[in-house]
Amino acid sequence: MKLDIFNFQRCFRIREERRSAKAAMAPTTISYITALELKRLQSTSKLAVIDVRDEERSYDGHIAGSWHFASDTFTDELPALAEKLDGHDVAVFHCAKSQVRGPSCAMRFVDHLSERVSNTGMKTAPHVYVLESGFNGWASAGHPVCQCGQSFCSKH
């Protein structure tokens, strides 16, 4: 079968459009979100709050309804987190102050999603945010803190 230049260009264009569409499905930037913005989103969006603090979660408490993926094992847990977030609109990462662990884990997650989209054709990816001032800012503003000790807190 002879492939003429018109068909070649058409196939190339279709392949490039698919590649661009896949890239558009994965988040490419990370934004900060305030505690008040997070409170508003909790009632309107399917979101997950990802706590990447390590041992301090067990004695400081955590944001009610948050999931724990400790920063020291975060890279190993990326596939499980991506699977758990399938179908979510928003993922908000935080650590104690959201200065180091929260933003770096959020970036690793975005990188992982980009790979996953290109390798598996995943259809949607959540918007990724980092909680401004982290857990410390959340708690000092008087927002709900839970002491349940569960890795996947079900309290809201």
N, C-alpha and C positions, 0 to 999 in steps of 0.2 A: 504494500500500500504506500503510495507516494504522499508525502505530507507537503502540501504547498505552503508558501509563505503566509497566506491568509490564515490557514488553519493553525499554523505554528504560532502566529501572533495571538490568535484567539485563545489557544490553550495556555499560552504564557500569561495572558491577561487574567484568565479565570483563576489560574494558580496563584497569581499575585493578589487578586481580590480575596481569595480564601485566606491567604497568609495574613493580609491586613485585617480581615474580620476577626481572625483568631487573636491577633495581637490586641485588638480593641476590646476584647472580652476580659482580658486580665488587667488588673489595676496597675498603673505605672507610676503613680505618685501617692504619697502619704501626706495627709493633712492632719493638723491638730484640731481637736474638738474640745470645747469647754465642758465642764460638769453640767451646766444648765442645758447646753445643746444635747448632751447625752441623755439627760432626764427627759427632754422632749421626745427624742428618738425612741426611747424605751417603750413609749406607749403607741407609737405609730409605725414602727418598722420591725422587721424580723432581724434582730441584731444579736450579736454575741459580744460579751465583754471578756477579753482574754487577759488574765492576770499572769504576768511572767515573773513575779517576785518568787524568790526561793523560799527559805524557811520562815521568813517574817509573816507570810500569809497565815501560818498556823497560830501565831500569837497576837497579831494586829487585827485579825479579821479580814474581811474582803467585801467588795461591792456585792450587794445582794444580787443573786442570779448570775454571777460570773463563773467562768471556767478557769481552772488552774492548769497552765502549761509552763512549768518552771524553766527559767532561762538556762539553767545548767544542763538540762536535757532537751531543750527546745528543738534543736536541729534533728534529733532522732525522732521526735514526735510530730514533725511537719506533715508527713502523710496522713496521720490520724487526725490532726487538726483540720487539714484541708477537706478530708472526708466528712468530718463532723460539721463543717461550715457549709457544706453543699446545700444550696437553697436559701442561704441567708443573704440579706441585702447589705448588711453592715457588719464589720468586725472592728472593735475598738480595743486596742492594746494599751496596757499600762504596766508600770512597775511602781516603785515607791514615789518617785518624783517625775517619771517619764522623761528622764534626761539621757539615760544610756540604754538600759535593758529593754524598755518598752519600744523605743524607736528602732533599735537594732533588730529586735525580734520581728517587728512589723515589716522591716525591710527584707529580712530573710523569708518571711511569709510571702511577700509580694514576688520575690525572685522565684520561689517555689511554685507559685501559681502561674507565673509566666511560662515556666518549663512545662507545667502540667497542661496548660491550654495548648501549647504547641505539640505536645506528645500525645494527648488523649482526645483533643477536640472538645474539651469541657465547654459547656455552653454559657455558663454565667460565673461570675466571680463577685464576691462582696466588695463594697467600697471599704477601704482600709484607713483607719484613723488611729491617732495616738491621743490618749486623754491628757490634756494640758494639766500640769501639776500633779499628775498621777494619783495614786491612792491617798497620799497624804493630803493633797488639795481637796479631794472628794470628801474625806472624813472630816477635815477641819471646817468645811463648808456646811457640815451637819447633814449630809446625804446619808441614806440608809447603809449601814454596815452590818454584815452578818457574821456570826461566830460559829456557824454550823460545822466547819471543818471538812466539808465535802469538796472533792475536786471539781464536781459539776453541781454547783449550788442551784437548787430549784426554787429558792425563795426570791420573791420580787418585792 
